[in-house]
Amino acid sequence: MIPTITAFEQSPDRGRGLSRDVRVRWAFEEVGQPHEVRLVSFSAMKEPGHRRLHPFGQIPTYEEGDLVLFESGAIVLHIAERHPGLLPDDANARARAITWMFAALNSVEPLILDLANARLLERDQSWYAARLPLVQDRLRHRLGELTTRLGEAEWLDGAFSAGDLMMISVLLRLKPSGMLDEYPKLSAYVARGEARPAYKRAFAAQLAVFTGKQPAG
Ligand SMILES: N[C@@H](CCC(=O)N[C@@H](CS)C(=O)NCC(=O)O)C(=O)O
């Protein structure tokens, strides 16, 4: 059965690949799983029909027969567990790869979102200028810790895994801020992810939604 995921009908980031369906598309591409993408409008996402799939009225969702999932992390883990290619066979290495998925979603992405939200939603607040450096410092501290752990390695723990897929997807959200450039090792790590053919296919597919042009190949 071919799974169906949901993605934005209109691309709020103008096709820069920052919405969370991209990490799911990337996982599908890494494991070679054909999939359908159903595009939803902002208003349709808040309707009861979509909320039956996603309680918070968001994308992405995943449907496969009777199974409905939401949360990009849960969806990527589901894909990685059902197909070879994104999780190591060794049980301990597998647990560590899943740990990196959680680290990306719990310990890195919230700090990145906090910065994006501050810039987007809090700019007019009287306390904006005082708060912004605190938000930036917290994020810089975490990125420093991550860069130390990555060191000279290509990927976070041995071979490329769903942990890297999720961490790189999360770090990509930093690009508009320019802050990633302050961490050359993390920038190079993200670039290695973006250079993967599976990522390129996923990126092209989401861009096609915005440009209306079918991806080549
Ligand atoms: N933690 C969720 C976050 C989902 C999320 O925030 N989705 C965004 C798109 S990337 C969305 O649907 N935003 C529209 C809205 O919240 O109304 C996940 O990882 O799937």
The ligand as an SDF file (V2000), in Angstrom:
LIG
                    3D

 20 19  0  0  0  0  0  0  0  0999 V2000
    5.9360   18.9950   15.8540 N   0  0  0  0  0  0  0  0  0  0  0  0
    5.2200   18.9680   14.6100 C   0  0  0  0  0  0  0  0  0  0  0  0
    5.1000   20.3960   14.1030 C   0  0  0  0  0  0  0  0  0  0  0  0
    4.1730   20.4690   12.9080 C   0  0  0  0  0  0  0  0  0  0  0  0
    4.1170   21.8980   12.3610 C   0  0  0  0  0  0  0  0  0  0  0  0
    4.3920   22.8800   13.0670 O   0  0  0  0  0  0  0  0  0  0  0  0
    3.7470   21.9930   11.0780 N   0  0  0  0  0  0  0  0  0  0  0  0
    3.6820   23.2790   10.4390 C   0  0  0  0  0  0  0  0  0  0  0  0
    4.3050   23.2000    9.0500 C   0  0  0  0  0  0  0  0  0  0  0  0
    6.0330   22.8790    9.1230 S   0  0  0  0  0  0  0  0  0  0  0  0
    2.2290   23.6730   10.2490 C   0  0  0  0  0  0  0  0  0  0  0  0
    1.4060   22.8700    9.8970 O   0  0  0  0  0  0  0  0  0  0  0  0
    1.9450   24.9760   10.4570 N   0  0  0  0  0  0  0  0  0  0  0  0
    0.6610   25.5320   10.2480 C   0  0  0  0  0  0  0  0  0  0  0  0
   -0.0970   25.7180   11.5150 C   0  0  0  0  0  0  0  0  0  0  0  0
    0.3970   25.3730   12.6030 O   0  0  0  0  0  0  0  0  0  0  0  0
   -1.1990   26.2580   11.4300 O   0  0  0  0  0  0  0  0  0  0  0  0
    5.9540   18.0660   13.6030 C   0  0  0  0  0  0  0  0  0  0  0  0
    7.1720   17.9060   13.7350 O   0  0  0  0  0  0  0  0  0  0  0  0
    5.3020   17.4960   12.7160 O   0  0  0  0  0  0  0  0  0  0  0  0
  1  2  1  0
  2  3  1  0
  2 18  1  0
  3  4  1  0
  4  5  1  0
  5  6  2  0
  5  7  1  0
  7  8  1  0
  8  9  1  0
  8 11  1  0
  9 10  1  0
 11 12  2  0
 11 13  1  0
 13 14  1  0
 14 15  1  0
 15 16  2  0
 15 17  1  0
 18 19  2  0
 18 20  1  0
M  END
$$$$
